[in-house]
Amino acid sequence: MSESTTVTAALVVIGDEILSGRTQDANVAYLAKWLNEEGVQLREVRIVADDTPAIIEAVNTLRERCDYCFTTGGIGPTHDDITVDAVAGAFGVEVVYNDKALQLLRDYFGEAELTDVRKRMARVPAGGDLIRNPMSGAPGVSMENVFMLAGIPGIMRGMLEGLRGVLAGAAPMQSEAITVYAPESEMAEQLGLIQQNHPAVSIGSYPFFRNGRIGAALVARSVIAEKISPAIAAIRTAADAIGAEWTDGE
């Protein structure tokens, strides 16, 4: 784990269908929120093709850069499901059949229906473990700090619940927002000063134009909850100073 109090994760989204636009990814936002509940901050997301060298490069880079690396997609039974093989390549190990995974598939499909194609879903990198899947017979796979999840959103979310409490997280990120109805540029200088005066808080500005009005949602985030309110109070004061209307929340 990191020496700092921040525990981080990255995600590798795998699939030609994502890059082609055929399928829209629905997992990033859910994973980010789930990780925050576990005290882990999602720091980077990469989308890579169904290409073994590309997956190996992404996994090796991100598992070193972050405390945890997640992958979604590519763990099914078809020829283009190559995530397990690529992760095995990243760790320099062979792919083997996991006896427990085979039994889970046998229980789910029945012996007669457990074809060689379906048995592919029992393959893991040598030394890897299983992630419980309450939605179907095929488990997810973990290898050290890498967690291989399904790409189908419902199954991915079920696998995440199998990891609930497993990760060594820190304090969850807390947040509070204020909406200021003024051009972002009018608040920019003061926001910079507020950020300097509140280093434990990350302040984000998200401009909008809605219902004929210009403004920005200003969000203060910190793992130290009591540090947030003073920063929000300073933003209210800055908004009042320029005569801008503001409301709490986004």
C-alpha positions as semicolon CSV with decimal commas, in nm:
position;residue;x (nm);y (nm);z (nm)
1;M;0,000;0,000;0,000
2;S;0,097;0,364;-0,034
3;E;0,290;0,531;0,245
4;S;0,045;0,821;0,226
5;T;-0,306;0,816;0,369
6;T;-0,447;0,812;0,018
7;V;-0,523;0,471;-0,132
8;T;-0,558;0,476;-0,509
9;A;-0,692;0,265;-0,791
10;A;-0,694;0,264;-1,169
11;L;-0,926;0,100;-1,419
12;V;-0,851;-0,061;-1,755
13;V;-1,166;-0,080;-1,966
14;I;-1,110;-0,352;-2,225
15;G;-1,300;-0,394;-2,548
16;D;-1,306;-0,303;-2,915
17;E;-1,680;-0,241;-2,877
18;I;-1,611;0,050;-2,640
19;L;-1,355;0,213;-2,869
20;S;-1,575;0,171;-3,176
21;G;-1,867;0,341;-3,005
22;R;-2,086;0,034;-3,042
23;T;-2,114;0,004;-2,663
24;Q;-2,115;0,286;-2,409
25;D;-1,925;0,214;-2,091
26;A;-2,151;0,215;-1,786
27;N;-1,899;0,099;-1,526
28;V;-1,663;0,388;-1,458
29;A;-1,896;0,605;-1,251
30;Y;-2,028;0,309;-1,054
31;L;-1,677;0,181;-0,976
32;A;-1,561;0,529;-0,871
33;K;-1,848;0,563;-0,623
34;W;-1,803;0,209;-0,494
35;L;-1,431;0,261;-0,443
36;N;-1,492;0,584;-0,254
37;E;-1,718;0,394;-0,015
38;E;-1,425;0,159;0,044
39;G;-1,185;0,450;0,104
40;V;-1,011;0,419;-0,232
41;Q;-0,977;0,699;-0,488
42;L;-1,004;0,618;-0,859
43;R;-0,717;0,810;-1,018
44;E;-0,697;0,695;-1,378
45;V;-0,905;0,516;-1,642
46;R;-0,772;0,373;-1,968
47;I;-0,970;0,221;-2,253
48;V;-0,776;-0,035;-2,454
49;A;-0,858;-0,262;-2,746
50;D;-0,882;-0,640;-2,738
51;D;-0,508;-0,651;-2,794
52;T;-0,283;-0,852;-2,563
53;P;0,027;-0,626;-2,573
54;A;-0,189;-0,318;-2,510
55;I;-0,358;-0,479;-2,210
56;I;-0,025;-0,599;-2,069
57;E;0,125;-0,250;-2,099
58;A;-0,175;-0,084;-1,935
59;V;-0,200;-0,333;-1,649
60;N;0,174;-0,328;-1,574
61;T;0,183;0,051;-1,574
62;L;-0,125;0,103;-1,359
63;R;-0,065;-0,176;-1,107
64;E;0,268;-0,014;-1,029
65;R;0,133;0,339;-1,024
66;C;-0,170;0,270;-0,803
67;D;-0,246;0,050;-0,504
68;Y;-0,511;-0,139;-0,701
69;C;-0,577;-0,199;-1,070
70;F;-0,919;-0,310;-1,194
71;T;-1,009;-0,439;-1,538
72;T;-1,354;-0,473;-1,691
73;G;-1,438;-0,689;-1,989
74;G;-1,278;-0,980;-2,167
75;I;-1,329;-1,262;-1,915
76;G;-1,604;-1,450;-2,099
77;P;-1,592;-1,775;-2,299
78;T;-1,520;-1,651;-2,651
79;H;-1,196;-1,629;-2,847
80;D;-1,172;-1,252;-2,801
81;D;-1,195;-1,274;-2,421
82;I;-0,824;-1,239;-2,358
83;T;-0,800;-1,048;-2,031
84;V;-0,692;-1,348;-1,820
85;D;-0,421;-1,436;-2,073
86;A;-0,300;-1,076;-2,088
87;V;-0,285;-1,037;-1,710
88;A;-0,096;-1,366;-1,687
89;G;0,145;-1,220;-1,941
90;A;0,178;-0,904;-1,734
91;F;0,284;-1,113;-1,433
92;G;0,493;-1,356;-1,636
93;V;0,295;-1,665;-1,531
94;E;0,101;-1,938;-1,708
95;V;-0,276;-1,967;-1,737
96;V;-0,423;-2,263;-1,548
97;Y;-0,766;-2,407;-1,478
98;N;-0,892;-2,334;-1,127
99;D;-1,063;-2,638;-0,971
100;K;-1,300;-2,430;-0,762
101;A;-1,402;-2,225;-1,065
102;L;-1,465;-2,544;-1,262
103;Q;-1,691;-2,671;-0,985
104;L;-1,881;-2,341;-0,976
105;L;-1,941;-2,370;-1,349
106;R;-2,035;-2,736;-1,315
107;D;-2,291;-2,647;-1,048
108;Y;-2,431;-2,365;-1,261
109;F;-2,450;-2,533;-1,603
110;G;-2,457;-2,900;-1,512
111;E;-2,195;-3,155;-1,612
112;A;-2,349;-3,222;-1,952
113;E;-2,357;-2,855;-2,044
114;L;-2,006;-2,771;-1,920
115;T;-1,847;-2,749;-2,262
116;D;-1,482;-2,675;-2,333
117;V;-1,585;-2,325;-2,437
118;R;-1,753;-2,262;-2,101
119;K;-1,454;-2,409;-1,919
120;R;-1,254;-2,112;-2,049
121;M;-1,425;-1,908;-1,776
122;A;-1,242;-2,121;-1,514
123;R;-0,898;-2,014;-1,639
124;V;-0,685;-1,794;-1,411
125;P;-0,326;-1,673;-1,403
126;A;-0,123;-1,922;-1,199
127;G;-0,142;-1,810;-0,836
128;G;-0,461;-1,611;-0,893
129;D;-0,775;-1,622;-0,682
130;L;-1,147;-1,603;-0,754
131;I;-1,393;-1,316;-0,703
132;R;-1,741;-1,432;-0,611
133;N;-2,007;-1,373;-0,875
134;P;-2,363;-1,391;-0,738
135;M;-2,517;-1,327;-1,082
136;S;-2,389;-1,626;-1,280
137;G;-2,158;-1,921;-1,248
138;A;-1,845;-1,753;-1,386
139;P;-1,629;-1,587;-1,116
140;G;-1,409;-1,285;-1,148
141;V;-1,036;-1,324;-1,099
142;S;-0,776;-1,149;-0,885
143;M;-0,398;-1,158;-0,912
144;E;-0,211;-0,971;-0,639
145;N;-0,345;-0,613;-0,668
146;V;-0,521;-0,667;-1,002
147;F;-0,894;-0,745;-1,007
148;M;-1,053;-0,873;-1,329
149;L;-1,426;-0,803;-1,348
150;A;-1,695;-0,865;-1,606
151;G;-1,782;-0,591;-1,851
152;I;-2,158;-0,645;-1,823
153;P;-2,266;-0,381;-1,567
154;G;-2,500;-0,598;-1,360
155;I;-2,245;-0,878;-1,328
156;M;-1,961;-0,633;-1,260
157;R;-2,158;-0,478;-0,974
158;G;-2,227;-0,818;-0,823
159;M;-1,857;-0,902;-0,835
160;L;-1,774;-0,575;-0,661
161;E;-2,001;-0,674;-0,373
162;G;-1,790;-0,989;-0,346
163;L;-1,496;-0,756;-0,277
164;R;-1,677;-0,547;-0,017
165;G;-1,444;-0,503;0,282
166;V;-1,153;-0,677;0,109
167;L;-0,957;-0,369;-0,002
168;A;-0,736;-0,189;0,246
169;G;-0,880;0,159;0,205
170;A;-0,836;0,490;0,384
171;A;-1,103;0,743;0,483
172;P;-1,375;0,792;0,219
173;M;-1,374;1,119;0,027
174;Q;-1,640;1,363;0,150
175;S;-1,779;1,651;-0,053
176;E;-2,000;1,960;-0,032
177;A;-2,115;2,184;-0,317
178;I;-2,231;2,539;-0,371
179;T;-2,374;2,684;-0,693
180;V;-2,272;3,039;-0,781
181;Y;-2,465;3,225;-1,053
182;A;-2,183;3,425;-1,206
183;P;-1,929;3,372;-1,484
184;E;-1,655;3,139;-1,368
185;S;-1,391;3,399;-1,454
186;E;-1,531;3,640;-1,194
187;M;-1,459;3,387;-0,918
188;A;-1,133;3,246;-1,053
189;E;-0,887;3,465;-0,862
190;Q;-1,064;3,420;-0,529
191;L;-1,100;3,045;-0,583
192;G;-0,724;3,021;-0,631
193;L;-0,665;3,199;-0,301
194;I;-0,923;2,984;-0,122
195;Q;-0,752;2,671;-0,253
196;Q;-0,419;2,796;-0,121
197;N;-0,570;2,868;0,219
198;H;-0,735;2,526;0,242
199;P;-0,471;2,277;0,121
200;A;-0,650;1,974;0,269
201;V;-0,949;2,044;0,043
202;S;-0,969;1,996;-0,334
203;I;-1,191;2,261;-0,494
204;G;-1,337;2,193;-0,837
205;S;-1,524;2,443;-1,057
206;Y;-1,779;2,312;-1,307
207;P;-1,931;2,589;-1,523
208;F;-2,276;2,562;-1,677
209;F;-2,534;2,749;-1,881
210;R;-2,887;2,642;-1,795
211;N;-3,227;2,807;-1,797
212;G;-3,066;3,114;-1,950
213;R;-2,822;3,161;-1,660
214;I;-2,445;3,135;-1,640
215;G;-2,284;2,991;-1,332
216;A;-2,058;2,728;-1,182
217;A;-2,103;2,442;-0,941
218;L;-1,816;2,461;-0,695
219;V;-1,739;2,135;-0,518
220;A;-1,509;2,101;-0,216
221;R;-1,373;1,752;-0,148
222;S;-1,161;1,614;0,133
223;V;-1,107;1,297;0,332
224;I;-1,117;1,520;0,642
225;A;-1,484;1,613;0,669
226;E;-1,438;1,905;0,908
227;K;-1,207;2,082;0,662
228;I;-1,480;2,119;0,400
229;S;-1,723;2,362;0,567
230;P;-1,464;2,639;0,617
231;A;-1,373;2,622;0,249
232;I;-1,739;2,641;0,146
233;A;-1,788;2,935;0,382
234;A;-1,499;3,114;0,213
235;I;-1,660;3,055;-0,127
236;R;-1,988;3,202;-0,003
237;T;-1,801;3,510;0,118
238;A;-1,626;3,545;-0,220
239;A;-1,959;3,518;-0,403
240;D;-2,113;3,782;-0,179
241;A;-1,816;4,011;-0,246
242;I;-1,893;4,019;-0,620
243;G;-2,268;4,042;-0,563
244;A;-2,339;3,698;-0,705
245;E;-2,638;3,491;-0,612
246;W;-2,555;3,149;-0,470
247;T;-2,734;2,842;-0,340
248;D;-2,604;2,546;-0,144
249;G;-2,577;2,223;-0,341
250;E;-2,547;2,164;-0,714
